[in-house]
Amino acid sequence: MIQQWFSNTKKLTIFFLKRDRIKIPIWILSITALTLIVAGALPNLFSDLEDLQAIAIMMENPAMVSMFGPAYGVENYDYGAVMANMMIIMTAVIVGVMAIMIVASHTRGDEEEGRLEMIRSLPVGRAATLAATFISMFITFLALALINGFGLYILNIESMDFNGSMLYGFGIGMIGFMFSAITAVFAQLTQNHRGTLGYSFAILGIGYVVRGIGDISFEPLAWITPLKWMSYTQVYVNDIWWPILLIILVSILLYGLAFYLSSIRDLDAGFIQAKAGKDKASKYFKSPLALAIKISKTMIIGWLIALFILGASYGSIFGDVEYFLETNDMYQQLLPNISGVSLTEQFLSVIIIVCSIAATIPGLLAIIKLNSEEKKKRMEVIISTPTSRHMIIIQYLVFAMILTLISLLITGFGLWVAIYSVMDNPIALGVVIKGIIIYLPASFIMIGLSAILIGYLPKFTSITWYYLVIAFFFVYLGSLLQLPEWMINISIFAHIPQVPIETINYLILFVMLAISIIMMGIGIYGYKRRDFQT
């Protein structure tokens, strides 16, 4: 009986790995590159003991503890402790996103689009697809752990020994495996791919917030989330391995629960029932724009809350930022270094870049939603009504642009609220809002890029996300890594004047806005002329 349930699991595992032969290596290489670049830069950034102790003092700040976890090894701070304190939890969050997106696609995504029904029509066991997901994810995150662990050790940096490097690698690898298990459970509980992503990302986001609150106020609360277990490993200082074993054990138990739930539910069914809709639609939902807002309501609310928290998290650092920046070479290299401008204002300009790029994401999700609705054959229903194709994409673009504007304002307001609460002489709200709102043309160009891809290359809309990551990397770390100016200028966000340290060049903003409108027009034309995806 058991053999029948898991028959041909090996073939399905190979199939899943082949299907993701591009996606998974890109994720692994990107995460590894981020890890090794930061680790490799530490000896140059902190050349003496005073630099290390300065950042040790900063890491004990409650705001920093809420973001990165409790500092350890501060009595004799070294490169290994700096690397683990600053990077391990943030990297774990990125790995969690990777796990959620891949597993949601393999489980509820395949089921929703009919691929799972086709697979089950073949001689495979009922539990084979979930088992193949389990095995392929374990292989993926084991590879991530080993590559990062050996990579850190090969750098041969003082205080980064083999045991600590492997613990770091297995920490981020196994936390990814755990979030793959969490996603597998929600894939059984929910009724659609969107619900699986929503609940899984909610667990990740709530876990990060709960860990932050617990670490600064009530530590037992932080232990609810596995992100706390990660920080307790105290990599490169005490090298505690048992939290990793706990993560693996809980992951296996969660996969066991996913197998059980899968065995007692029907295909396309879920245990969390979707809310019943109204018998008759409101007159306000007779347009593609209203429909786009309706189906994206949960995503909108979640992202706006997350962006407000992100802004507030960065703003909470400003309480003693002046002292920290004066004693820290690394962050001074990140700053523009303009005479006559305070370090706080220079730091604000850098933080605004990060917040503006994050605030671009909801708008991109909104326009790319048009492509996902098309792939699920739902746009065919809308196009059968007296609605032209160009009006559909125009209304989705309007929705994306409005959402981007709101996201920038919410993020800027969260940033200012925290700054106001921690600074004796806080930066004015108008300065913060102006600084972040001028990134609107750059965000609109990102939306225009998505529109062109949807109009001409709908299967390659993921290029937008790759470019956004590259744009962030170049504009944020370009100065730190001493990248050539032409490379930094690849990022569209590098062309926006940095308020409050630079004078606003309205001509540049107008040109960028015009370019974004042209790009959207090209996308509209392509979408109107091409056939729907089959």
Summary of the structure (lengths in Angstrom):
residues: 534
radius of gyration: 23.9
end to end distance: 37.9
largest distance: 76.4
contacts: 1859
relative contact order: 0.09
helix: 76%
strand: 0%
